[in-house]
Amino acid sequence: MRNYKTQMEAAKKGIITPELKTVAKKEYIDEEKLRELVACGQVAIPANVNHTSLSAEGIGSGLKTKINVNLGISGDCKDYSVEMQKVQMAIDFGCEAIMDLSNYGKTNTFRTELIKMSPAMIGTVPMYDAIGYLDKDLLEITAKDFLKVVEAHAKEGVDFQTIHAGINKRAVEAFKRQGRLTNIVSRGGSLLFAWMEMTGNENPLYEYYDEVLEILREYDVTISLGDALRPGCINDSTDAGQISELIELGDLTKRAWEKDVQVMVEGPGHMAMNEIAANMTIQKRLCHNAPFYVLGPLVTDIAPGYDHITSAIGGAIAAANGADFLCYVTPAEHLRLPDVNDVKEGIVASKIAAHAADIAKGIPHARDIDNKMSDARRRVDWDEMFKYAIDGEKAKAYFESTPPQDRHTCSMCGKMCAMRTTNMILAGEKVKFCTEK
């Protein structure tokens, strides 16, 4: 029987939980050091008591950068079997988190199955599910109705929930005063904004924040404080609306920690490269070094169809400067619900960004696999190279699509392969390129 409710409470009491042990082993970090980081909120270990298939992961200071995969059905794409293919792909690629963003019909059947089989953390945005779950139109939903959806997701076993509690009346006033090119691009944020404007009431997730925290604490759900006023284009980044909400999120972070609820804070979506590092510093300062979860950021607005690339550029810069958790972006961003291939492209791009940042941050053993790849390249051992590649299947397919005459080279350089030439000379052999007549 647990004598603690949450991972944070356990850490504050000096208890090393099984989940903390798992994370410490994965991260090559001392258990006591990790416990201290969880106790002060700089690391979160999202682990709902009802998610029994979970392989725990840590998110935060000094740990590997984690990535999240978004999926879920919509009114136009209702095939749960396709979404389950995406789930399996995310698990096969070693993604640490999966968010079910389904917003059509009764979603709990899919989510229950997802939680049952997934070793990855599961996240949701209860606001997306409110209309379908409650079977009410937006204006008919009461403040306390929103809390019912939060509790339903928590009971099912969701490890973290995006809660848009920072878009209160103060933040909305700053947003309106600013004047934006793309206004509000957060789906959950726009729904809450609409509800607030239509009813004249305060954001219920802010007004009843203490009750939200009690629900989350009961099941050890980590709160991911959503950035409803995140910039939706590079023109709107670091504006009054974004920063006003961020100030509110800093206060909400401290209130959650006081109730032993773990926190992540969500960050900007679109941002020019020269602003990213400063934004990471501002967020960590205002939110007391809580783990930072970023969508992108996308560093340009003119690449629909390639936004996995614009996101990977921004994500690598963000993570190298302090972001702890990257939400993947697929080539389908801004265009349609991603298919299975889009999901793969988004995962690979995000994993590249996260790994590149971990190398830059000096995360323990981050370079190990790169050194193994480099050694295999020196020895021209293709099978070993495919083994260490992020997407070994694609690498092998490329290699074999135009096979070389000599497997110790590739079709680009042939016998003039630099590795082959150097290896032969160092071995005391002579290098010949012309066949004897």
Backbone torsions as a table, in degrees:
resi	resn	phi	psi	omega
1	MET	NA	125.4	179.9
2	ARG	-68.8	134.9	174.2
3	ASN	-103.6	32.8	175.8
4	TYR	-152.5	154.6	179.8
5	LYS	-92.0	-40.0	-173.6
6	THR	-130.3	164.6	175.8
7	GLN	-60.0	-37.3	-179.7
8	MET	-68.0	-42.8	178.1
9	GLU	-61.1	-43.7	178.3
10	ALA	-59.4	-45.2	-178.9
11	ALA	-62.5	-40.7	178.4
12	LYS	-63.9	-30.6	180.0
13	LYS	-85.8	-1.0	179.9
14	GLY	84.5	13.9	-178.0
15	ILE	-89.9	130.8	173.9
16	ILE	-93.0	107.2	-177.0
17	THR	-80.5	161.5	174.8
18	PRO	-57.4	-37.7	179.7
19	GLU	-66.2	-40.0	177.9
20	LEU	-64.3	-39.6	177.3
21	LYS	-60.1	-43.4	179.3
22	THR	-60.4	-46.4	-179.2
23	VAL	-64.8	-43.8	-179.0
24	ALA	-58.5	-39.9	179.4
25	LYS	-67.5	-42.7	179.6
26	LYS	-64.7	-33.4	-171.4
27	GLU	-98.8	-1.1	-177.3
28	TYR	56.7	43.7	-177.5
29	ILE	-123.6	146.2	178.6
30	ASP	-63.5	135.8	-176.5
31	GLU	-59.9	-41.0	-178.4
32	GLU	-67.8	-39.3	177.1
33	LYS	-63.1	-42.8	178.7
34	LEU	-64.6	-40.3	178.6
35	ARG	-58.3	-42.1	179.8
36	GLU	-63.6	-38.3	179.6
37	LEU	-68.4	-37.3	177.0
38	VAL	-69.0	-40.7	-178.5
39	ALA	-61.4	-36.7	-178.0
40	CYS	-93.6	-0.9	174.7
41	GLY	91.5	-1.2	-179.3
42	GLN	-75.3	-16.8	173.6
43	VAL	-129.5	137.9	173.2
44	ALA	-115.3	141.8	173.8
45	ILE	-120.8	86.0	-178.7
46	PRO	-64.5	118.5	-174.2
47	ALA	-157.6	85.5	177.8
48	ASN	-61.3	138.1	-177.9
49	VAL	-60.9	-21.4	-178.7
50	ASN	-97.9	4.2	177.2
51	HIS	-98.2	83.7	-171.4
52	THR	-78.3	-17.7	179.7
53	SER	-89.4	2.3	-173.6
54	LEU	-68.3	137.6	165.3
55	SER	-106.0	103.2	-166.8
56	ALA	-58.5	144.7	175.7
57	GLU	-130.3	151.2	175.3
58	GLY	-107.1	145.6	179.4
59	ILE	-128.4	122.1	176.7
60	GLY	147.4	-161.2	-170.7
61	SER	-57.4	129.1	174.1
62	GLY	79.5	0.4	-178.4
63	LEU	-106.9	164.9	177.4
64	LYS	-59.0	146.1	176.2
65	THR	-70.8	125.8	-178.8
66	LYS	-96.4	158.6	176.9
67	ILE	-127.1	149.5	-179.7
68	ASN	-118.1	143.0	177.1
69	VAL	-113.5	124.3	175.9
70	ASN	-90.1	139.1	173.2
71	LEU	-154.4	-174.6	-178.6
72	GLY	127.7	157.6	-175.9
73	ILE	-87.6	160.9	173.1
74	SER	-131.9	177.3	179.6
75	GLY	-61.9	-26.4	-179.1
76	ASP	-93.1	-17.5	-179.5
77	CYS	-135.8	101.1	-167.9
78	LYS	-113.2	15.2	-173.7
79	ASP	-90.4	103.9	-178.7
80	TYR	-69.7	-24.9	179.4
81	SER	-65.3	-35.7	176.7
82	VAL	-67.2	-41.0	178.8
83	GLU	-63.7	-34.0	178.7
84	MET	-70.0	-30.8	172.9
85	GLN	-62.6	-40.2	178.1
86	LYS	-65.8	-39.4	177.0
87	VAL	-58.4	-49.2	-177.8
88	GLN	-62.8	-38.3	178.0
89	MET	-63.1	-43.8	179.1
90	ALA	-60.6	-42.1	179.2
91	ILE	-67.0	-43.2	-179.6
92	ASP	-61.9	-33.6	179.2
93	PHE	-84.4	0.0	177.0
94	GLY	77.1	25.0	177.3
95	CYS	-67.0	138.9	-173.2
96	GLU	-83.7	-18.1	-175.8
97	ALA	-146.3	147.9	175.8
98	ILE	-132.2	127.4	176.2
99	MET	-107.2	125.1	174.6
100	ASP	-89.1	106.9	-177.5
101	LEU	-105.2	25.7	179.9
102	SER	-55.5	137.8	-177.9
103	ASN	-136.6	28.6	-178.6
104	TYR	-137.5	129.0	174.2
105	GLY	67.9	-158.6	179.0
106	LYS	-88.1	107.6	-170.1
107	THR	-93.0	-7.6	-169.2
108	ASN	-69.4	-24.9	178.8
109	THR	-62.5	-47.2	178.1
110	PHE	-65.1	-44.0	-176.6
111	ARG	-65.6	-39.0	178.9
112	THR	-62.4	-42.5	178.4
113	GLU	-66.9	-38.5	178.7
114	LEU	-61.1	-46.9	-179.7
115	ILE	-65.9	-36.3	-178.2
116	LYS	-63.9	-36.5	-172.4
117	MET	-106.5	-10.0	-171.0
118	SER	-93.7	124.3	170.9
119	PRO	-77.5	-14.6	178.3
120	ALA	-80.2	154.3	173.8
121	MET	-60.3	144.7	177.6
122	ILE	-115.2	130.7	177.3
123	GLY	-122.8	157.4	176.1
124	THR	-143.7	167.8	170.5
125	VAL	-121.4	96.1	-175.5
126	PRO	-52.7	-31.2	-179.4
127	MET	-59.3	-34.8	180.0
128	TYR	-64.7	-32.1	-172.0
129	ASP	-93.2	-6.7	-169.9
130	ALA	-60.6	-46.9	-175.4
131	ILE	-65.1	-45.1	179.5
132	GLY	-68.9	-42.4	-177.6
133	TYR	-66.7	-43.7	-176.7
134	LEU	-85.2	-16.3	-177.0
135	ASP	55.8	45.2	177.8
136	LYS	-133.7	150.3	171.7
137	ASP	-74.9	162.0	-170.9
138	LEU	-54.5	-45.6	-175.4
139	LEU	-69.6	-20.3	-179.8
140	GLU	-84.5	-13.2	-177.2
141	ILE	-77.2	131.4	177.8
142	THR	-90.8	166.4	-179.7
143	ALA	-56.9	-46.0	-178.0
144	LYS	-70.7	-22.1	176.4
145	ASP	-60.2	-39.2	-179.1
146	PHE	-59.7	-36.3	-179.5
147	LEU	-68.3	-29.0	177.7
148	LYS	-62.3	-37.6	-179.9
149	VAL	-71.1	-40.5	176.0
150	VAL	-56.5	-45.1	-178.7
151	GLU	-68.7	-38.6	179.2
152	ALA	-61.2	-45.0	179.2
153	HIS	-65.8	-39.2	179.8
154	ALA	-62.9	-44.7	180.0
155	LYS	-61.7	-35.1	-177.8
156	GLU	-67.9	-22.7	177.7
157	GLY	116.6	14.8	179.3
158	VAL	-66.7	132.7	-174.6
159	ASP	-82.0	-32.5	176.0
160	PHE	-145.7	148.3	179.8
161	GLN	-127.8	133.7	172.4
162	THR	-80.1	117.6	-178.8
163	ILE	-118.7	115.1	-177.7
164	HIS	-85.7	69.8	-177.6
165	ALA	-89.8	-12.4	-174.4
166	GLY	-83.3	-14.5	-178.8
167	ILE	-86.4	69.8	177.8
168	ASN	-91.0	-174.6	-175.3
169	LYS	-63.5	-34.1	178.3
170	ARG	-63.3	-46.1	-178.6
171	ALA	-66.7	-38.2	178.6
172	VAL	-63.5	-39.2	177.9
173	GLU	-60.6	-43.0	178.5
174	ALA	-65.0	-40.6	178.4
175	PHE	-60.8	-47.0	-178.6
176	LYS	-65.3	-40.2	-178.5
177	ARG	-66.4	-34.2	-176.7
178	GLN	-65.3	-51.3	-173.0
179	GLY	78.5	113.5	-173.8
180	ARG	-118.2	158.5	175.4
181	LEU	-75.7	-40.6	-177.9
182	THR	-117.2	9.5	175.3
183	ASN	53.9	-132.1	-177.4
184	ILE	-100.9	123.9	-178.9
185	VAL	-111.0	-4.9	174.1
186	SER	-75.4	124.5	-179.1
187	ARG	-61.6	-50.2	179.0
188	GLY	-63.8	-39.5	179.1
189	GLY	-63.8	-40.4	-179.5
190	SER	-67.2	-36.2	178.6
191	LEU	-66.3	-42.9	177.8
192	LEU	-66.4	-41.2	177.6
193	PHE	-59.1	-44.8	179.3
194	ALA	-62.6	-43.6	179.7
195	TRP	-62.5	-43.7	179.7
196	MET	-63.1	-43.6	-177.9
197	GLU	-68.6	-38.5	-177.9
198	MET	-73.7	-32.9	-177.2
199	THR	-96.6	-22.4	-175.1
200	GLY	78.8	7.1	-176.7
201	ASN	-94.5	164.8	174.2
202	GLU	-71.5	155.5	174.8
203	ASN	-54.6	119.6	-176.7
204	PRO	-63.7	-28.6	179.5
205	LEU	-73.8	-19.9	172.4
206	TYR	-88.8	-46.4	-177.5
207	GLU	-61.1	-38.5	-178.2
208	TYR	-111.2	35.5	-175.7
209	TYR	-59.3	-39.6	180.0
210	ASP	-62.0	-37.4	178.0
211	GLU	-69.5	-37.7	174.8
212	VAL	-58.5	-46.0	-178.7
213	LEU	-63.1	-36.8	178.1
214	GLU	-63.2	-40.2	177.4
215	ILE	-63.2	-48.1	-177.4
216	LEU	-64.5	-39.2	179.9
217	ARG	-62.7	-38.5	-176.7
218	GLU	-59.2	-34.4	-176.6
219	TYR	-111.3	6.3	-175.5
220	ASP	54.5	55.7	175.0
221	VAL	-96.5	129.9	175.9
222	THR	-78.1	134.5	176.8
223	ILE	-88.6	126.8	174.1
224	SER	-105.1	103.0	-173.5
225	LEU	-71.2	107.3	-172.8
226	GLY	-71.4	146.4	179.5
227	ASP	-100.9	80.7	-177.8
228	ALA	-60.8	-27.8	-178.1
229	LEU	-105.3	29.1	176.8
230	ARG	-64.3	150.3	-179.8
231	PRO	-69.1	134.5	179.0
232	GLY	-100.3	5.3	173.6
233	CYS	-158.6	161.8	-176.0
234	ILE	-67.5	-22.1	178.3
235	ASN	-65.6	-29.0	-173.6
236	ASP	-97.4	3.0	-174.8
237	SER	-71.2	147.8	177.6
238	THR	55.8	36.0	179.7
239	ASP	-94.7	-177.7	-174.8
240	ALA	-62.4	-38.7	-179.9
241	GLY	-63.4	-47.9	179.5
242	GLN	-60.5	-48.7	-175.9
243	ILE	-71.7	-35.0	177.6
244	SER	-61.6	-44.6	177.7
245	GLU	-65.6	-39.3	-179.4
246	LEU	-60.9	-38.3	176.4
247	ILE	-60.8	-42.3	177.3
248	GLU	-63.6	-39.5	-179.0
249	LEU	-64.6	-33.1	176.7
250	GLY	-62.4	-42.3	178.0
251	ASP	-67.8	-40.5	179.8
252	LEU	-66.1	-31.1	176.4
253	THR	-60.7	-49.0	-179.1
254	LYS	-63.8	-38.6	179.1
255	ARG	-65.0	-37.0	178.2
256	ALA	-67.8	-45.0	-179.9
257	TRP	-60.9	-34.6	179.0
258	GLU	-62.8	-25.0	177.5
259	LYS	-102.2	14.9	177.5
260	ASP	64.1	25.4	175.0
261	VAL	-94.3	127.2	179.8
262	GLN	-71.6	151.3	-172.6
263	VAL	-131.7	140.1	160.1
264	MET	-124.1	150.8	179.0
265	VAL	-118.7	131.3	-177.6
266	GLU	-90.3	148.7	-171.0
267	GLY	-125.9	-170.8	-165.0
268	PRO	-64.5	153.2	-178.9
269	GLY	-100.7	-40.3	178.9
270	HIS	-126.5	133.9	-175.6
271	MET	-167.6	133.0	175.5
272	ALA	-63.2	149.7	-173.7
273	MET	-56.8	-36.0	-175.0
274	ASN	-72.7	-9.5	179.5
275	GLU	-100.2	-12.3	-169.2
276	ILE	-65.1	-50.8	-176.7
277	ALA	-57.8	-43.7	180.0
278	ALA	-63.7	-38.2	179.0
279	ASN	-65.0	-36.7	177.7
280	MET	-64.2	-40.7	179.2
281	THR	-65.8	-43.6	179.7
282	ILE	-62.0	-45.1	-178.1
283	GLN	-62.1	-47.9	-178.7
284	LYS	-62.0	-36.3	-179.8
285	ARG	-70.0	-49.5	-176.0
286	LEU	-71.7	-27.0	-177.2
287	CYS	-109.8	21.1	165.8
288	HIS	61.3	37.9	177.5
289	ASN	64.9	23.3	172.3
290	ALA	-65.0	151.9	177.0
291	PRO	-55.0	139.2	-175.6
292	PHE	-111.4	128.1	-174.6
293	TYR	-117.0	115.8	-174.5
294	VAL	-117.2	144.2	173.6
295	LEU	-98.2	98.3	-173.5
296	GLY	91.9	-114.9	-6.0
297	PRO	-71.3	149.3	175.3
298	LEU	-80.5	128.6	-170.3
299	VAL	-94.9	-1.4	172.7
300	THR	-153.8	156.1	-175.5
301	ASP	-103.8	6.8	-170.8
302	ILE	-112.8	24.9	-176.1
303	ALA	-122.5	45.1	175.8
304	PRO	-58.4	137.2	-173.5
305	GLY	95.4	-16.9	-179.8
306	TYR	-132.2	20.1	-174.1
307	ASP	-71.6	-10.1	170.1
308	HIS	-66.4	-28.6	179.2
309	ILE	-79.5	-47.0	179.1
310	THR	-61.6	-33.4	178.0
311	SER	-71.9	-40.5	-179.8
312	ALA	-64.3	-37.5	176.6
313	ILE	-61.3	-51.7	-179.4
314	GLY	-66.1	-38.8	-179.7
315	GLY	-64.3	-39.5	178.9
316	ALA	-64.5	-43.1	178.7
317	ILE	-65.4	-43.7	-178.8
318	ALA	-62.0	-48.8	-177.4
319	ALA	-66.4	-37.7	178.1
320	ALA	-64.5	-21.6	-179.1
321	ASN	-108.4	17.6	171.1
322	GLY	125.7	-15.2	177.0
323	ALA	-66.0	145.2	-173.1
324	ASP	-110.6	-15.6	-168.9
325	PHE	-149.6	124.4	-179.0
326	LEU	-110.0	129.9	171.3
327	CYS	-89.8	123.4	-177.2
328	TYR	-63.6	157.6	172.8
329	VAL	-130.3	137.6	-177.7
330	THR	-102.8	169.3	175.8
331	PRO	-62.1	-19.2	-177.4
332	ALA	-84.5	-4.9	-179.6
333	GLU	-51.1	134.5	-179.1
334	HIS	76.1	-2.0	-172.8
335	LEU	-120.2	-46.0	-178.0
336	ARG	-170.0	173.7	172.8
337	LEU	-64.9	130.9	-177.1
338	PRO	-67.8	142.6	172.6
339	ASP	-88.7	-175.6	-174.9
340	VAL	-61.8	-40.7	179.7
341	ASN	-67.4	-38.5	175.7
342	ASP	-59.6	-41.8	179.8
343	VAL	-61.1	-43.3	178.8
344	LYS	-61.0	-46.0	-179.9
345	GLU	-61.7	-40.2	179.0
346	GLY	-66.4	-41.3	179.2
347	ILE	-61.8	-49.2	-176.9
348	VAL	-62.3	-44.8	179.6
349	ALA	-60.7	-42.4	-178.7
350	SER	-69.5	-38.5	178.2
351	LYS	-65.3	-38.0	176.2
352	ILE	-60.4	-47.0	-179.3
353	ALA	-61.3	-46.1	-178.2
354	ALA	-63.9	-43.8	-177.9
355	HIS	-68.4	-40.8	177.8
356	ALA	-60.6	-40.2	179.1
357	ALA	-67.5	-39.3	179.1
358	ASP	-61.9	-37.5	175.8
359	ILE	-63.3	-45.1	-179.6
360	ALA	-63.6	-35.4	-178.1
361	LYS	-82.4	-7.3	-180.0
362	GLY	71.3	32.9	177.4
363	ILE	-62.7	133.5	-176.6
364	PRO	-52.1	128.4	175.4
365	HIS	69.3	8.7	179.9
366	ALA	-61.0	-35.4	-177.3
367	ARG	-80.2	-10.6	-171.8
368	ASP	-54.9	-47.4	-176.0
369	ILE	-70.4	-30.7	175.4
370	ASP	-65.1	-40.6	178.5
371	ASN	-66.0	-37.0	176.6
372	LYS	-65.7	-40.9	177.1
373	MET	-62.3	-43.6	-178.6
374	SER	-64.4	-38.4	177.7
375	ASP	-65.7	-40.4	178.0
376	ALA	-65.2	-36.8	177.5
377	ARG	-66.3	-40.3	178.0
378	ARG	-59.7	-39.7	-179.1
379	ARG	-86.0	-1.4	-177.2
380	VAL	51.1	49.7	178.2
381	ASP	-101.4	95.2	-172.6
382	TRP	-64.7	-43.5	-178.8
383	ASP	-59.4	-38.2	178.7
384	GLU	-70.0	-37.4	177.2
385	MET	-61.6	-43.7	179.4
386	PHE	-63.6	-33.6	-179.8
387	LYS	-64.5	-37.9	-175.9
388	TYR	-90.0	-12.3	-178.1
389	ALA	-68.2	146.3	175.6
390	ILE	-57.6	-43.2	176.6
391	ASP	-123.5	78.8	-177.0
392	GLY	-62.5	-31.6	179.5
393	GLU	-63.1	-44.6	179.0
394	LYS	-68.0	-42.0	179.7
395	ALA	-59.6	-43.7	-179.8
396	LYS	-65.6	-40.6	179.6
397	ALA	-63.3	-40.6	177.5
398	TYR	-62.2	-47.5	-177.9
399	PHE	-60.2	-44.5	-173.9
400	GLU	-82.3	-10.5	179.6
401	SER	-68.2	-29.2	175.1
402	THR	-134.8	78.5	-173.0
403	PRO	-67.9	139.9	177.8
404	PRO	-79.5	160.8	175.5
405	GLN	-65.0	-37.7	-179.4
406	ASP	-111.7	118.2	-176.4
407	ARG	-64.9	-12.9	178.3
408	HIS	-83.4	13.0	175.5
409	THR	-139.6	-172.6	169.0
410	CYS	-129.7	173.5	-173.0
411	SER	-73.3	-7.6	177.9
412	MET	-75.9	-51.2	-174.8
413	CYS	-104.8	-20.5	-177.6
414	GLY	58.2	-136.6	-178.6
415	LYS	-69.9	-10.8	176.8
416	MET	-87.1	14.3	177.6
417	CYS	-55.5	126.2	-177.9
418	ALA	-60.2	-40.2	179.7
419	MET	-61.5	-47.6	-179.4
420	ARG	-60.7	-46.4	-178.0
421	THR	-61.1	-49.5	-177.7
422	THR	-64.5	-43.3	179.6
423	ASN	-59.6	-41.4	-178.9
424	MET	-66.8	-42.7	-179.8
425	ILE	-65.4	-44.3	-180.0
426	LEU	-65.6	-24.4	178.2
427	ALA	-87.0	2.3	178.9
428	GLY	82.0	16.6	-179.1
429	GLU	-97.4	160.3	175.6
430	LYS	-94.4	144.2	-179.4
431	VAL	-100.7	125.1	178.2
432	LYS	-127.3	137.2	179.6
433	PHE	-112.8	-24.9	-177.2
434	CYS	-96.6	133.7	176.9
435	THR	-72.6	144.4	179.5
436	GLU	-71.3	138.5	179.2
437	LYS	-85.3	NA	NA
